[in-house]
Amino acid sequence: MKLAIIVPRYGPKIVGGAETFARLLAEQLTTAGEEIEVWTTCTDNLGTGENVYPPGTHTIGGVQVRRFPIDSSTRDVARFHYLTAKFIQHAPTTVEDEEEWLANNVHSPQLYAHIARYGSDFDLLLFTPYLYGIVHYGAGIYPTRTIIWPCLHDEPFAYFAQTRLMLAASRGTLFNSEAELRLAREQLGLPTPRPYIVGGAIDDFTSDPARFRQRYNIKEPFLLYAGRFDATKNVFELITYFTRYKKRHPGPLKLVLMGKGEASFPRHPDIVPIGFQSEKDKLDVYAAATILVQPSLLESFSIVIMESWLAGRPVLVHGNCEVTRTHVQRSNGGLYYVGYDEFEATLNWLLTHEKERRRMGELGRKYVRTFYNREAVLNRFRDAVTVWMA
């Protein structure tokens, strides 16, 4: 298999599910002996499009990575953000607005030229995620070799005419879960040529919870949020619920916020932002946590849930996210809530039932080790390639 993975940003310090999935798949396929290249840009921030990495060919995690600069010379960033807000607020928009939003998205003419020149040398070109101009424009160069790995959510951009056309023209589509595929077909009504559900391979790990607790001097039980600090991840609702919970249930419980983003948080004695963590340190945090809370409504898989389960910790997820709720229901690895009252009730139950809480963590770990181990996921991916190449 000769495969190029095209992703707008790439690297071990990039926070984002699609980008992490792309990196893990590239590394795991390379280790398995497949011929893999990653084509990406020089940015780590798709909002600003600032080029921070040097262009050229690099080896990252054993994978050959080619970086190309983003060209912002004709991009109206203010207009892009204005239109983004307009879509998110569900204000009336037109197809022309959608096209203008894509035109002012991040673009790399040098990357497009590379795809045009060398794309035909590869069996398949795998593009992820669907949200960015680089994916929309790049996918149109060799559509008969293109696989779209959309990482879909129920959000305005998924309803764009351009999103529908891009998917319809592709050779195949790759999904992270059955719930994501159902969303695409039944709710969004999107075309899904040669669909295949693969998911992500999450390698088992060892960790040291005491090392994290000593480093941050945290002795109390704590809830963990892991992910981007922005409104799309519903983290502000979690903070609101937590502060309300603490007023009603005074005690030692803390909320640890792990990740990065441009959002700021209210000062609270029991809210502890720890920022971005290295891979080793991140795993220690999972193991030290009492419960992982995943409040996001926009998930196509949720790596943080899988990592928490591998650490043996149960999860509490938002019941209105079908993907994360389905993982919990299938694994019995946690509980789910909708609204503050259910958040309070489920959290109280988990905190007061230690034996059952630990059992949920064990069941979650078994679920990940069974369905999302490296061999199982790579076998599913190879099966998908067989379908796409037929």
PALUM-549578 format. One record per residue (C-alpha): z, y, x. Coordinates in steps of 0.25 Angstrom, whole numbers, padded with zeros to 4 digits, always signed. Each point is the difference from the previous one (the first is absolute). Example, Ala and Ser with C-alpha at 12.3 -4.5 7.8 and 13.67 -1.06 7.14 Angstrom:
<sites>
+0031-0018+0049-0002+0014+0006
</sites>
This chain:
<sites>
+0000+0000+0000-0004+0014+0005+0008+0010-0008+0001+0015+0001+0012+0006-0007-0002+0015-0004+0013+0007-0003+0002+0016+0000+0012-0001+0009+0006-0011+0008+0012-0004+0010+0014-0005+0000+0006+0013-0003-0008+0002-0013+0008-0001-0013-0008-0005-0011-0002-0014-0007-0015+0000+0001+0000+0004+0015+0011-0010+0003-0008-0011-0007-0012+0004+0008+0007+0000+0013+0007-0014-0003-0013-0006-0004-0007+0005+0012+0010-0005+0010+0002-0014-0007-0015-0003-0001-0002+0004+0015+0012-0009+0004-0007-0011-0008-0013+0002+0008-0009+0008-0009-0008+0011+0005+0006+0013-0006-0002+0015+0002+0007+0011-0007-0007+0013-0002+0009+0012-0003+0002+0015+0002+0009+0008+0010+0009+0005-0011+0014-0005-0005+0000+0010-0012-0011-0001-0010+0005+0012-0007-0002+0010+0012-0011-0009+0007+0005+0005+0013-0005-0008+0012+0012-0005+0008-0005-0013+0007-0011+0000+0011-0013-0005-0005-0007-0012+0007+0003-0015+0001+0015-0004+0001+0007-0014-0001+0012+0001-0009+0008-0013-0003-0011-0008+0006-0011+0006-0009-0012+0008+0004+0001+0013-0007-0010+0011+0000+0004+0014-0004-0009+0011-0004+0004+0015-0003+0001+0006-0014-0009+0012-0002+0008+0011-0008-0010+0011+0003-0006+0000-0014+0012-0005-0007+0008+0009-0010+0014-0006+0001+0006+0009-0010-0011-0003-0010+0003-0015+0003+0015+0001-0003-0003+0009-0012-0009-0011-0006+0010-0011+0004+0011+0007-0008-0009+0002-0012-0004-0014+0000+0015-0005+0001+0004+0010-0011-0011-0006-0009-0006+0013-0002-0014+0000-0006-0010-0003+0011-0015-0003+0002-0008-0009+0008-0004+0012+0008+0015+0002+0003+0000-0015+0005-0012+0002+0009+0006+0013+0006+0013-0007+0002-0007-0011+0008-0008+0010+0008+0012+0007+0004+0008-0013+0004+0000-0004+0014-0013-0004+0006-0005-0004+0014-0015+0001+0002+0001-0007+0014+0007-0012-0007-0011+0000-0011-0011+0000+0011+0007-0012+0007+0000-0008-0013-0014+0003-0002-0004-0004+0014+0009-0012+0002+0004-0005-0014-0012-0010-0001+0006-0007+0012+0012-0004-0008+0001-0011-0011+0009+0009-0008+0005+0014-0001+0014+0001-0006+0004+0013-0005+0014+0004-0005+0006+0008-0007-0009+0005-0011+0006+0014-0001-0007+0007+0012-0013+0006+0002-0002-0008+0013+0000-0013-0009-0009+0006-0011-0010+0005+0010+0001-0011+0010-0001-0011-0010-0014+0005-0005-0007-0002+0013-0001-0015+0000+0005-0004-0014-0005-0014+0001+0009-0003+0011+0012+0008-0006+0013-0005-0005+0009+0010-0007+0015-0003+0002+0004+0011-0010+0015-0001-0001+0000+0005-0014+0010+0008-0008-0001+0005-0014-0003+0015+0004-0011+0010-0003-0008-0003+0012-0002-0015-0004-0008+0006-0013-0010+0008+0009-0014-0003-0003-0002-0001+0015+0011-0011+0001-0007-0008-0010-0014+0001+0006+0006-0003+0014+0006-0013-0005-0012-0004-0008-0009+0001+0012+0009-0008+0009-0002-0014+0004+0014-0004-0003+0014+0005-0003+0013-0004+0006+0013+0001-0008+0015-0001+0004+0005-0006-0013-0004-0006-0013+0006+0013-0007-0009+0009+0008-0012-0008-0004+0004+0001-0015+0002+0015+0002-0014+0001+0005-0006-0008-0011+0008+0002-0012+0006+0014+0001-0010+0007+0009-0012-0007-0004-0005-0001+0014-0011-0009+0005+0006-0010+0010-0012-0008+0007+0004-0013+0006+0015+0003-0002+0010-0008+0009+0015+0001+0000+0006-0001+0014+0013+0008+0002+0006+0003+0013+0006-0009+0011+0014+0004+0003+0005-0006+0013+0015-0005+0000+0009+0007+0009+0014+0000+0006+0009+0013-0001+0014+0005+0003+0006+0008-0012+0013+0003+0009-0009+0007+0010-0005+0010-0011+0014+0002-0006+0006+0003+0014-0012+0009+0003+0002+0009-0013+0015-0003-0002-0002-0005-0014+0010-0010-0004-0002+0002-0015-0009-0008-0009-0013+0007-0002-0013+0000-0008-0013+0001+0008-0012+0008-0003-0012-0003+0010-0013+0007-0001-0007+0014+0000+0009+0012-0004-0009+0005-0011-0001+0002-0015-0011-0011-0002+0011-0011+0004+0010+0005-0010+0011+0002+0010+0005+0013-0007+0003-0008-0012+0008-0010+0008+0008+0011+0006+0003+0006-0013+0004-0013-0006+0009-0003+0013+0007+0013-0001+0003-0001-0015+0005-0015+0003+0009+0006+0010+0006+0010-0009+0003-0011-0010+0004-0011+0010+0007+0007+0012+0001-0009+0012-0005-0004+0014-0015-0003-0004-0010+0008+0008-0015+0001-0002-0008-0001+0014-0014+0006+0000-0009-0006+0010-0014+0006+0003-0007+0013+0002-0007+0010-0008+0000+0015-0003+0010+0000-0012+0014+0005+0002+0012-0006-0006+0013+0007-0006+0012-0001+0009+0010-0011-0005+0011-0006+0007-0005-0014-0004-0015+0002+0002-0004-0003+0015-0014+0003+0004-0003-0008+0013-0015+0003+0001-0011-0009+0006+0006-0012+0008-0007-0009+0011-0004-0014-0005+0013-0006+0006+0009+0010-0005-0006+0000-0014+0002-0015-0001+0015+0002+0003+0001+0010-0011-0006-0010-0010+0011-0010+0004+0011+0010-0001-0003+0005-0014+0007-0005-0012-0012+0001-0009-0014+0006+0002-0005+0009-0012-0014+0002-0002-0002+0011-0010-0015+0001+0002-0010-0001-0012-0012+0000+0009+0000-0013+0007-0011-0011+0003+0009-0009+0008+0013+0007+0006+0002-0005+0014+0014+0006+0000+0004-0010-0011-0005-0012+0008+0007+0005+0013+0013+0002-0007-0001-0014-0006-0003-0006+0014+0013+0007+0004+0007-0007-0012+0003+0012-0008-0003+0001-0015-0008+0011-0006+0001+0010-0012-0014+0005-0005-0005+0009-0010-0004-0009-0013-0012+0009-0003-0007-0005+0013-0007-0013-0004-0002-0004+0015+0014+0001+0005+0006-0005-0014-0009-0012+0001+0005-0003+0014+0014+0000-0004-0003-0008-0013-0007-0011+0008+0010-0001+0012+0013+0003-0008+0003+0009+0012+0006+0012-0007+0000+0008-0013-0008+0011-0006+0004+0013-0008-0007+0010-0009+0008+0013-0001+0014+0004+0005+0008-0009-0010-0007-0012+0005+0001+0005+0015+0015+0001-0002+0002-0013-0007-0009-0008+0010+0006+0006+0012+0015-0002-0005-0004-0015-0003-0006-0002+0014+0012+0007+0007+0011-0008-0007-0007-0013+0001-0001-0003+0015-0003-0015-0001-0011+0002-0010-0005+0012+0009-0001-0009+0012-0007-0011-0008-0011+0010-0004-0002+0004+0014-0001-0014+0004-0010-0003-0011-0008+0013+0004-0001-0006+0014-0005-0013-0004-0011+0007-0009-0005+0008+0012+0000-0012+0010-0007-0009-0010-0011+0010-0005-0001+0011+0010+0001-0008+0013-0011+0003+0010-0007-0014-0001-0001+0001-0015-0005+0014+0000-0010-0002+0010-0005-0012-0007-0002+0008-0013-0007+0011+0008-0010-0010+0006-0002-0006-0013-0004+0014-0005-0009+0002+0011-0007-0013-0003-0002+0005-0015-0005+0013+0005-0010-0006+0010-0006-0009-0010
</sites>
